[in-house]
Amino acid sequence: MPESLVSWFVVLLFFGLPIWVMWTWNRLVNLRAAMGAAWASIDALLKRRTDLIPNLVGVVKGAMSYEAGTLERVVEARNAAVTAGPPGERAAAEEALTGTVRQLFAVVERYPELKANSQILKLQQELSDTESDIASARRYYNAVVRDYNIMRESFPNLLVASRLGFVPGEYFDIDDGDRAVPTAALDRPA
């Protein structure tokens, strides 16, 4: 009886271990690919948003020449977002951009001629729709990162995941301090 248990254990170890390693490898590769695809969706939406901002600035610029500082901050934040790197860095740059765009919209609200401008209204709606799409894509991306990280860090997968080159996924998060609605304290010149 003990010999048969030993032989079953050897067979299980000889065949089961490689099968488990292959299954773990395939599942992690699948999740890593899904994470890359989800990030590509976010990246495309962020690019769309950064492409809309110069149009908005251009339309507003003529009517708000005395609010040049606000427009410059929006352009600087947009440029920083375009050149940002990995998800954590990109998230910080995108949060700064969102804050400056909100300030610009707050300034626009103060000027009836801008508030009624159909181009500005259209751009505001497109940016709003894009923000909703980004939020949805961010939730999906973070869910995939969560699933990947859980798979990678679960026992017994953690025994082989790092040895196989699987590094932790990085979330695309918003800091709690950036969730507050920014206020614009810009005074109209006399």
C-alpha positions as CSV (number, residue, x, y, z in Angstrom):
1,M,0.0,0.0,0.0
2,P,2.7,2.6,0.8
3,E,4.5,1.8,-2.5
4,S,1.3,2.6,-4.4
5,L,0.9,5.9,-2.6
6,V,4.5,6.8,-3.3
7,S,4.0,5.9,-7.0
8,W,0.8,8.0,-7.2
9,F,2.6,10.9,-5.5
10,V,5.5,10.6,-8.0
11,V,3.1,10.5,-11.0
12,L,1.1,13.4,-9.6
13,L,4.3,15.4,-9.1
14,F,5.7,14.5,-12.4
15,F,2.6,15.3,-14.4
16,G,0.6,17.6,-12.2
17,L,3.3,20.1,-11.4
18,P,4.0,21.0,-15.1
19,I,0.3,21.1,-15.9
20,W,-0.3,23.5,-13.0
21,V,2.7,25.7,-14.1
22,M,1.4,25.8,-17.6
23,W,-2.1,26.7,-16.4
24,T,-0.8,29.4,-14.2
25,W,1.4,30.8,-17.0
26,N,-1.5,30.9,-19.5
27,R,-3.9,32.5,-17.0
28,L,-1.3,35.2,-16.1
29,V,-0.5,35.9,-19.8
30,N,-4.2,36.2,-20.5
31,L,-4.7,38.7,-17.7
32,R,-1.6,40.6,-18.6
33,A,-2.9,40.9,-22.2
34,A,-6.3,42.0,-20.9
35,M,-4.6,44.6,-18.8
36,G,-2.7,45.9,-21.8
37,A,-5.8,46.1,-23.9
38,A,-7.7,47.9,-21.1
39,W,-4.8,50.4,-20.8
40,A,-4.9,51.0,-24.5
41,S,-8.6,51.9,-24.3
42,I,-7.9,54.4,-21.5
43,D,-5.0,55.8,-23.5
44,A,-7.1,56.3,-26.6
45,L,-9.8,58.1,-24.5
46,L,-7.2,60.3,-22.8
47,K,-5.8,61.2,-26.2
48,R,-9.2,62.1,-27.4
49,R,-9.6,64.4,-24.4
50,T,-6.3,66.0,-24.9
51,D,-7.1,66.5,-28.6
52,L,-10.4,68.3,-27.7
53,I,-8.7,70.8,-25.2
54,P,-6.8,72.9,-27.8
55,N,-10.1,73.4,-29.7
56,L,-11.7,74.6,-26.4
57,V,-8.8,76.9,-25.6
58,G,-8.9,78.3,-29.1
59,V,-12.6,79.1,-29.0
60,V,-12.4,80.6,-25.5
61,K,-9.1,82.5,-26.2
62,G,-10.6,85.3,-28.3
63,A,-13.3,86.2,-25.8
64,M,-11.2,85.9,-22.7
65,S,-7.9,87.5,-23.5
66,Y,-7.7,88.8,-20.0
67,E,-7.9,85.3,-18.6
68,A,-4.7,84.2,-20.3
69,G,-3.3,82.7,-17.1
70,T,-6.1,80.2,-16.9
71,L,-5.7,79.2,-20.6
72,E,-1.9,78.9,-20.1
73,R,-2.4,76.5,-17.1
74,V,-4.8,74.4,-19.2
75,V,-2.3,74.2,-22.0
76,E,0.6,73.3,-19.6
77,A,-1.4,70.6,-17.9
78,R,-2.4,69.2,-21.3
79,N,1.2,69.1,-22.5
80,A,2.2,67.3,-19.2
81,A,-0.6,64.8,-19.7
82,V,0.5,64.0,-23.2
83,T,4.1,63.3,-22.2
84,A,3.3,61.4,-19.0
85,G,4.6,57.8,-18.7
86,P,3.2,54.8,-16.8
87,P,-0.3,54.6,-15.3
88,G,0.7,56.2,-11.9
89,E,2.4,59.2,-13.5
90,R,-0.3,59.5,-16.2
91,A,-3.0,59.5,-13.5
92,A,-1.4,62.4,-11.7
93,A,-1.0,64.4,-14.9
94,E,-4.6,63.6,-16.0
95,E,-5.9,64.7,-12.6
96,A,-4.0,68.1,-12.9
97,L,-5.5,68.5,-16.4
98,T,-9.0,67.7,-15.2
99,G,-8.6,70.4,-12.5
100,T,-7.5,73.0,-14.9
101,V,-10.3,72.2,-17.3
102,R,-12.8,72.5,-14.5
103,Q,-11.4,75.9,-13.6
104,L,-11.7,76.9,-17.2
105,F,-15.3,75.8,-17.3
106,A,-15.9,77.8,-14.0
107,V,-14.5,80.9,-15.7
108,V,-16.7,80.3,-18.8
109,E,-19.8,80.1,-16.6
110,R,-19.1,83.7,-15.6
111,Y,-19.3,85.1,-19.1
112,P,-22.8,84.9,-20.8
113,E,-21.3,85.3,-24.3
114,L,-19.2,82.2,-23.7
115,K,-21.9,80.3,-22.0
116,A,-24.1,80.7,-25.0
117,N,-21.4,79.9,-27.6
118,S,-22.5,76.8,-29.4
119,Q,-19.0,75.6,-30.1
120,I,-18.1,75.8,-26.4
121,L,-21.3,74.0,-25.5
122,K,-20.5,71.2,-28.0
123,L,-16.9,70.9,-26.7
124,Q,-18.1,70.8,-23.1
125,Q,-20.5,68.0,-24.0
126,E,-17.9,66.1,-25.8
127,L,-15.5,66.5,-22.9
128,S,-18.2,65.4,-20.5
129,D,-19.0,62.3,-22.6
130,T,-15.3,61.5,-22.8
131,E,-14.9,61.9,-19.1
132,S,-17.7,59.4,-18.5
133,D,-16.0,57.0,-21.0
134,I,-12.7,57.4,-19.2
135,A,-14.3,56.7,-15.8
136,S,-15.8,53.5,-17.2
137,A,-12.6,52.4,-18.9
138,R,-10.7,53.2,-15.7
139,R,-13.0,50.9,-13.6
140,Y,-12.6,48.1,-16.1
141,Y,-8.8,48.5,-16.3
142,N,-8.5,48.5,-12.5
143,A,-10.7,45.4,-12.2
144,V,-8.4,43.6,-14.7
145,V,-5.4,44.8,-12.7
146,R,-7.0,43.5,-9.5
147,D,-7.7,40.1,-11.0
148,Y,-4.2,39.9,-12.4
149,N,-2.6,40.9,-9.1
150,I,-4.8,38.4,-7.1
151,M,-3.9,35.6,-9.5
152,R,-0.2,36.6,-9.3
153,E,-0.2,36.8,-5.5
154,S,-2.4,33.9,-4.6
155,F,-0.9,30.7,-3.2
156,P,0.5,28.6,-4.8
157,N,0.8,30.9,-7.9
158,L,3.0,33.3,-6.0
159,L,5.7,30.5,-5.9
160,V,6.2,30.7,-9.7
161,A,4.7,34.1,-10.9
162,S,7.6,36.3,-10.1
163,R,10.1,33.7,-11.3
164,L,8.2,33.6,-14.6
165,G,8.6,37.4,-14.9
166,F,5.1,38.5,-13.9
167,V,5.4,41.9,-12.1
168,P,2.5,43.5,-10.2
169,G,0.0,45.5,-12.3
170,E,-0.3,49.3,-11.6
171,Y,-3.7,50.8,-10.8
172,F,-4.9,53.9,-12.5
173,D,-6.2,55.7,-9.4
174,I,-7.4,59.2,-8.4
175,D,-6.2,60.6,-5.1
176,D,-8.9,61.4,-2.6
177,G,-7.8,65.0,-2.5
178,D,-8.4,65.3,-6.2
179,R,-12.0,64.1,-6.0
180,A,-13.1,67.5,-4.6
181,V,-14.6,70.0,-7.1
182,P,-12.0,72.7,-7.7
183,T,-13.0,76.3,-7.2
184,A,-12.0,79.2,-9.5
185,A,-11.2,82.4,-7.8
186,L,-10.5,84.5,-10.9
187,D,-11.6,88.1,-10.7
188,R,-12.7,90.0,-13.8
189,P,-10.4,92.9,-14.4
190,A,-11.8,96.4,-14.1
